[in-house]
């Protein structure tokens, strides 16, 4: 009896018993009961949809079932605050009503709190009015879903999209000139995902460039499906005041001006806009402004506080913007939305590669983020007001001009100065700039970071010199670029004049990892002398991200791209290519394909590399066939149609493929043949395109008189008479690969005294 009651109690969750008979009352909330009943009803319909192969509705019901199961578990957990529980109940009831509507089930009539109305205790008129309200809400939801599905279908057709931003006004009591820095931010990862869009704002409340008063527009490009899947995306605006150290300082003595000081942030959640749930380009959004507490709060910290807060006490201050999601890359957007995006619109790119890198999209951007530092106060009684200056120098100590971009919409500069935090020993900046250096100069360049204490009094500030320096080279010893990620740089101290001389420090290690590799200790409080510089106890960290279509961080891929520099390693480089990560290969797809066909053509008289090049080509085609890189199919098609130029590649590709087929049963050939068969479509596209290009060259050459042909274009001849009498220079025997067989018949007839020994190349 006891065990039976225990089983019944645990299953039905009994609450009330009576002596004569039992009344079973579930202890669950009414909403939980409704969700359970709904799930049971929908699961039967879901199975029927699978049987009749209604895939679209099957997927819709599956998503709704998963949502209800997850929300049910959240409600049952009992850990949600009352306000979140109330919002979740609204979502649950809305989902149930919407699901019942699209499945042609009965409409549930509810009160304002979402509870099902009891027809026994509700008047007919109240039921009718409630039914009308419920029907209207469900229809509105259906229209929203139709719009969302239409938008999603539009964006599904393109792997790239952009967020258009139009800054209407900045309502903020700053009192001095300011920089308004706007960017996209992932609050869960606490990192920026796009470049800054920079607007310089004057103290009178207008843009400094008055011509842009009603044209403060930017487009954040290169966003892809991974960004659509982010749980949250925020649009973040940082306001940096440019002026005195302290706004309250009204000292009669001359104050230092032009200092970049933190002022505040404004944050808006744009997840619904990115997901296509909101699409109204005319709607102006107000983004509330949150000032820093004491001008020493780190801007990154304030951003995270605002995101976590429910409300912001903005006091009417903030930004007014319009936002719209646009499908396509920047070229498509300019073509399809000329009323929004034109040549004057600022383009803020994603900090990273887009999902598809089209041929011709040459990029060589290095994103440098000032992360944090720790600076000893030295002889001062308080911590220093540290300002970091970022610049780029070559190995001769010459500064590269106009290569640093603080934000889209602003001109390039030669030096970037960080925000100053007043008397903070361990500042945290999280400021990012883009460094764009000509590719040919990267291997000779390095980033230089100089540190200077800034004083609020102008007379004292002028006497302050650089007290330390850090640097990092952009190219490593093996020819690859600087690794992505954080770098713990060594802070060197010396006389200011010595620090300005690149030869003083360039031979020294730049990071603590390099220091340890050279046998020195990177820890400990004692300072070490290296040459004329002393390693300081201070610390400084940066983070870098290289977005280049010409410079790689992979040694094996670099060996192939620069194969001419060491042809002895060519076989090894071709084999190593097939071990390189696919994500790195597709970044350099055009350059890699160019290298493969150049190897094939420049070794036309030899078959040494033909099989390896063929296998490498099959490997690349197989990569693009992978679901992970399927968006690169258009890139490969574009390359074949517009960039491929190997006119004689068809002979070698055909020969290797025929060899594989003829020896299909041999050990070791079967696997490669199988891979080649899977890549056969694009192999034949290369063969056909190569033959077409060959025919075009034949047609061009047939128009040229024989006497004017270059030496390597003339056919092999056996001279039976004195060639000088015919005016024809004697030419050596040419290899079969260099023979071009078609010439006009009249050109041939003019050499009737010669006996040709033609051969075919097909």
Residue pairs with C-beta under 8 A, 6 or more apart in sequence:
8 14
12 24
12 26
13 26
13 27
13 28
14 22
14 24
14 25
14 27
15 25
15 26
15 27
16 23
16 25
17 23
26 33
28 36
28 76
29 75
30 115
30 116
31 75
31 89
31 92
31 93
31 114
31 115
32 72
32 75
32 76
34 96
34 108
34 116
35 68
35 71
35 72
35 92
35 96
36 72
38 68
38 96
38 99
38 100
39 65
39 68
39 69
39 72
41 105
42 61
42 64
42 65
42 99
42 103
43 65
45 61
45 103
46 58
46 61
46 62
46 65
49 57
49 58
49 61
50 58
57 102
60 102
61 99
61 103
64 95
64 98
64 99
67 95
68 92
68 95
68 96
71 88
71 91
71 92
71 95
72 92
74 80
74 88
75 85
75 88
75 89
75 92
80 88
89 113
89 114
90 114
92 114
93 110
93 114
94 137
94 141
96 108
97 107
97 108
97 110
97 134
97 137
97 138
97 141
98 138
98 141
98 142
98 145
99 105
100 106
100 107
100 108
101 107
101 138
101 142
102 142
107 131
107 134
107 135
107 138
108 116
108 134
109 116
109 117
109 127
109 130
109 131
109 134
110 116
110 117
110 130
110 134
111 117
111 130
117 126
117 127
117 130
119 127
122 130
144 277
147 279
148 275
148 276
148 277
151 276
151 279
151 325
152 276
154 327
155 161
155 228
155 276
155 325
155 327
157 327
158 327
158 328
158 329
158 332
159 224
159 225
159 354
159 355
159 356
159 631
160 221
160 222
160 223
160 224
160 327
160 328
160 329
160 354
160 355
160 356
161 223
161 224
161 325
161 326
161 327
161 328
162 219
162 220
162 221
162 222
162 223
162 325
162 326
162 328
162 329
162 330
162 333
163 184
163 219
163 220
163 223
163 235
163 270
163 273
163 274
163 323
163 324
163 325
163 326
164 217
164 218
164 219
164 281
164 323
164 324
164 325
164 326
164 337
164 340
164 341
165 182
165 197
165 217
165 218
165 219
165 220
165 235
165 321
165 322
165 323
166 216
166 217
166 321
166 322
166 323
166 340
167 180
167 182
167 199
167 216
167 217
167 218
167 319
167 320
167 321
168 216
168 284
168 320
168 321
168 322
169 319
169 320
170 180
170 199
170 201
170 205
170 239
170 319
170 320
171 289
171 316
171 317
171 318
171 319
171 320
172 178
172 239
172 264
172 289
172 317
172 318
172 319
173 317
174 201
174 203
174 239
174 241
174 263
175 203
175 241
175 243
175 247
176 203
176 241
176 242
176 243
176 244
176 247
177 200
177 201
177 202
177 203
177 208
177 241
177 242
177 243
178 200
178 201
178 203
178 239
178 240
178 241
178 242
178 263
179 198
179 199
179 200
179 201
179 239
179 240
179 242
179 260
179 406
180 198
180 199
180 200
180 201
180 237
180 238
180 239
180 319
181 196
181 197
181 198
181 237
181 238
181 239
181 240
181 407
182 196
182 197
182 198
182 199
182 218
182 235
182 236
182 237
182 238
183 192
183 193
183 194
183 195
183 196
183 197
183 220
183 235
183 236
183 238
183 348
184 192
184 193
184 194
184 220
184 233
184 234
184 235
184 236
184 270
185 191
185 192
185 193
185 233
185 234
185 235
185 236
185 267
185 303
186 192
186 193
186 230
186 232
186 233
186 234
187 232
187 234
187 304
187 307
188 230
188 231
188 232
190 300
190 304
192 236
192 351
192 430
192 432
193 227
193 233
193 350
193 351
193 352
194 220
194 348
194 349
194 350
194 351
195 220
195 348
195 349
195 350
195 351
195 367
195 405
195 407
195 408
195 432
195 434
196 348
196 406
196 407
196 408
196 432
197 218
197 220
197 346
197 348
197 407
197 408
197 409
198 406
198 407
198 408
198 409
198 410
199 207
199 212
199 216
199 409
200 207
200 208
200 209
200 410
201 207
201 208
201 239
202 208
206 213
207 213
207 216
215 344
217 340
217 341
217 344
217 345
217 346
218 345
218 346
218 347
218 348
218 408
218 409
219 326
219 330
219 333
219 340
219 341
219 345
219 346
219 347
219 348
220 348
220 349
220 350
221 329
221 330
221 333
221 347
221 348
221 349
221 350
221 354
222 329
222 349
222 350
222 352
222 353
222 354
223 274
223 350
223 354
224 354
224 355
225 355
226 355
227 233
227 274
227 350
228 274
228 275
230 271
230 274
231 271
232 269
232 271
233 269
233 270
233 271
233 274
234 267
234 268
234 269
234 270
234 307
235 267
235 268
235 269
235 270
235 287
235 321
235 323
236 265
236 266
236 267
236 303
237 265
237 266
237 267
237 287
237 319
238 265
238 299
238 303
239 263
239 264
239 265
239 266
239 289
240 260
240 261
240 262
240 263
240 299
240 419
241 247
241 260
241 261
241 262
241 263
242 258
242 259
242 260
242 261
243 257
243 258
243 259
243 261
244 255
244 256
244 257
244 259
244 261
244 456
245 255
245 256
245 259
245 261
245 385
245 420
245 422
245 454
245 455
245 456
246 295
246 422
246 456
247 295
249 255
249 456
251 457
253 457
253 458
253 459
254 457
254 458
254 459
255 456
255 457
255 458
256 454
256 455
256 456
256 457
256 458
256 461
257 458
259 387
259 420
259 454
260 387
260 417
260 418
260 419
260 420
261 295
261 419
261 420
261 422
262 292
262 295
262 296
262 297
262 298
262 299
262 302
262 419
262 421
263 291
263 292
263 295
264 289
264 290
264 291
264 292
264 302
265 289
265 290
265 292
265 299
265 302
265 303
265 306
266 287
266 288
266 289
266 290
266 306
266 318
266 319
267 287
267 290
267 303
267 306
267 307
268 285
268 287
268 321
269 307
270 323
272 278
273 279
273 323
273 324
273 325
274 325
276 325
279 324
279 325
280 324
281 322
281 323
281 324
281 340
282 322
283 322
284 320
284 321
284 322
285 320
285 321
285 322
285 323
286 318
286 319
286 320
287 318
287 319
287 320
287 321
288 312
288 314
288 317
288 318
289 312
289 314
289 317
289 318
289 319
290 302
290 305
290 306
290 312
290 313
290 314
291 317
292 299
292 302
295 422
296 421
296 422
296 423
296 424
298 421
298 427
298 428
298 429
298 430
299 419
299 430
300 428
300 430
301 428
306 312
324 340
326 333
326 336
326 337
326 340
326 341
327 333
328 336
329 354
329 358
330 341
330 347
333 340
333 341
334 341
334 342
334 343
346 408
346 409
347 408
348 407
348 408
348 409
349 365
349 408
351 367
351 432
351 545
351 547
352 545
352 547
353 547
353 587
355 631
356 631
356 632
356 634
356 635
357 549
357 586
357 587
357 589
357 635
358 634
358 635
358 638
359 589
359 590
359 635
359 638
359 639
359 642
359 643
361 549
362 549
362 550
363 547
363 548
363 549
364 436
364 437
364 438
364 439
364 442
364 547
364 548
364 549
364 550
364 551
365 434
365 435
365 436
365 546
365 547
365 548
366 434
366 435
366 436
366 437
366 474
366 481
366 482
366 544
366 545
366 546
366 547
366 548
367 432
367 433
367 434
367 435
367 544
367 545
367 546
367 547
368 390
368 432
368 433
368 434
368 435
368 447
368 542
368 543
368 544
369 430
369 431
369 432
369 542
369 543
369 544
369 545
370 388
370 390
370 418
370 429
370 430
370 431
370 432
370 449
370 542
371 428
371 429
371 430
371 486
371 541
371 542
371 543
372 426
372 427
372 428
372 429
372 540
372 541
373 386
373 388
373 426
373 427
373 451
373 538
373 539
373 540
373 541
374 425
374 426
374 538
374 539
374 540
375 383
375 384
375 386
375 425
375 426
375 427
375 451
375 468
375 538
376 425
376 536
376 537
376 538
377 383
377 384
377 425
378 384
378 467
380 453
382 423
383 423
383 424
383 425
384 423
384 425
384 453
385 420
385 421
385 422
385 423
385 424
385 453
385 454
385 455
385 456
386 420
386 421
386 424
386 427
386 451
386 452
386 453
386 454
387 417
387 418
387 420
387 451
387 452
387 453
387 454
388 417
388 418
388 429
388 449
388 450
388 451
388 540
389 415
389 416
389 417
389 418
389 449
389 450
389 451
389 452
390 404
390 415
390 416
390 417
390 418
390 433
390 447
390 448
390 449
391 399
391 400
391 404
391 414
391 415
391 416
391 447
391 448
391 450
392 399
392 400
392 403
392 404
392 435
392 437
392 445
392 446
392 447
392 448
393 399
393 400
393 445
393 446
393 448
393 502
394 400
394 441
394 444
394 445
394 446
394 502
395 444
395 445
395 446
395 502
395 506
396 502
397 500
397 501
397 502
397 503
399 414
400 414
400 437
400 441
400 445
401 414
402 411
402 412
402 413
402 414
403 412
403 414
403 435
403 436
403 437
404 412
404 413
404 414
404 415
404 416
404 433
404 434
404 435
405 412
405 413
405 433
405 434
405 435
405 436
406 413
406 416
406 433
412 436
416 433
418 429
418 431
419 429
419 431
420 454
421 427
435 447
437 445
437 474
439 548
439 550
439 551
442 474
442 475
442 481
442 551
443 474
443 475
443 479
445 473
445 474
445 475
446 471
446 472
446 473
446 474
446 502
446 506
446 510
447 471
447 472
447 474
447 542
448 469
448 470
448 471
448 502
449 469
449 470
449 471
449 489
449 540
449 542
450 466
450 468
450 469
450 499
451 466
451 467
451 468
451 469
451 470
451 491
451 538
451 540
452 464
452 465
452 466
452 467
453 464
453 467
454 461
454 464
455 461
455 464
465 496
466 496
466 499
466 500
467 493
468 491
468 492
468 493
468 499
468 536
468 538
469 491
469 492
469 493
469 494
469 499
469 505
470 489
470 490
470 491
470 492
470 510
470 540
471 489
471 505
471 506
471 510
472 482
472 487
472 489
472 510
472 511
472 542
472 544
473 482
473 506
473 510
474 481
474 482
475 481
475 482
476 482
476 483
478 555
478 558
479 555
479 558
479 562
480 551
480 552
480 553
480 554
480 555
480 558
481 546
481 548
481 551
481 552
481 553
482 544
482 546
482 553
483 544
483 553
484 544
484 545
484 546
484 553
485 543
485 544
486 541
486 542
486 543
487 511
487 541
487 542
487 543
487 544
488 511
488 512
488 513
488 539
488 540
488 541
489 510
489 511
489 512
489 540
489 541
489 542
490 508
490 509
490 510
490 511
490 512
490 515
490 522
490 535
491 535
491 536
491 538
491 539
491 540
492 499
492 505
492 508
492 530
492 533
492 534
492 535
492 536
493 527
493 533
493 534
493 535
493 536
494 504
494 532
494 533
494 534
498 504
498 532
498 533
499 505
499 533
504 531
504 532
504 533
505 531
505 533
507 531
508 530
508 531
508 533
509 515
509 517
509 518
509 520
509 530
512 522
513 522
515 521
515 522
515 535
516 522
520 528
520 530
521 528
525 537
527 534
527 535
527 536
527 537
528 534
528 535
529 535
546 553
549 587
549 588
549 591
550 588
550 591
552 558
552 561
552 584
552 587
552 588
553 584
554 580
554 581
554 584
556 573
556 576
556 577
556 579
556 580
557 577
557 580
557 584
557 585
557 588
557 592
559 566
559 569
559 572
559 573
559 576
560 573
560 574
560 576
560 577
560 592
560 595
561 588
561 591
561 592
561 595
563 569
563 570
563 573
563 595
563 599
570 599
570 609
571 608
571 609
571 612
574 599
574 609
574 612
574 613
574 615
574 616
575 612
577 585
577 592
577 616
577 619
578 615
578 616
578 619
582 623
582 626
582 628
582 629
583 629
585 592
585 620
585 623
586 623
586 624
586 629
586 632
586 635
589 620
589 632
589 635
589 636
589 639
590 635
590 639
590 643
592 620
593 617
593 620
593 639
593 644
594 643
596 613
596 616
596 617
596 620
597 613
597 644
597 645
597 646
597 649
599 609
599 613
600 609
600 610
600 613
600 646
600 649
600 652
601 646
601 648
601 649
603 609
604 648
604 735
604 737
604 738
605 735
605 737
607 652
607 655
610 652
610 655
610 656
611 656
611 659
613 652
614 652
614 653
614 656
614 657
614 676
615 672
617 653
617 679
617 683
617 686
618 672
618 675
618 676
618 679
618 683
619 675
621 636
621 679
621 682
621 683
622 675
622 678
622 679
623 629
623 632
624 630
624 632
624 633
624 635
624 636
625 678
625 679
636 682
640 682
640 685
640 686
640 689
641 689
644 686
644 689
644 690
644 693
645 693
646 690
646 693
647 690
647 693
647 694
647 697
648 690
648 694
648 737
648 761
649 686
649 687
649 690
650 686
650 687
650 688
650 690
650 691
650 694
651 737
651 761
651 762
653 683
653 686
653 687
653 690
654 687
657 676
657 683
660 669
660 672
660 673
660 676
661 673
663 669
664 670
664 673
676 683
697 740
698 740
698 741
698 742
701 709
701 713
701 740
701 742
701 743
702 742
702 743
702 744
703 744
705 747
706 714
706 728
706 743
706 747
706 750
706 751
707 727
707 728
711 729
711 731
712 734
712 738
713 740
714 731
714 734
715 734
715 739
715 740
715 741
715 743
715 756
715 758
716 731
716 733
716 734
716 739
716 757
716 759
717 731
717 751
717 754
717 755
717 756
717 757
718 754
718 755
718 756
718 757
719 730
719 754
720 753
720 754
720 755
721 753
721 754
723 729
723 730
726 751
726 753
726 754
728 751
728 754
736 759
736 761
737 761
739 759
739 761
741 758
741 760
741 761
748 756
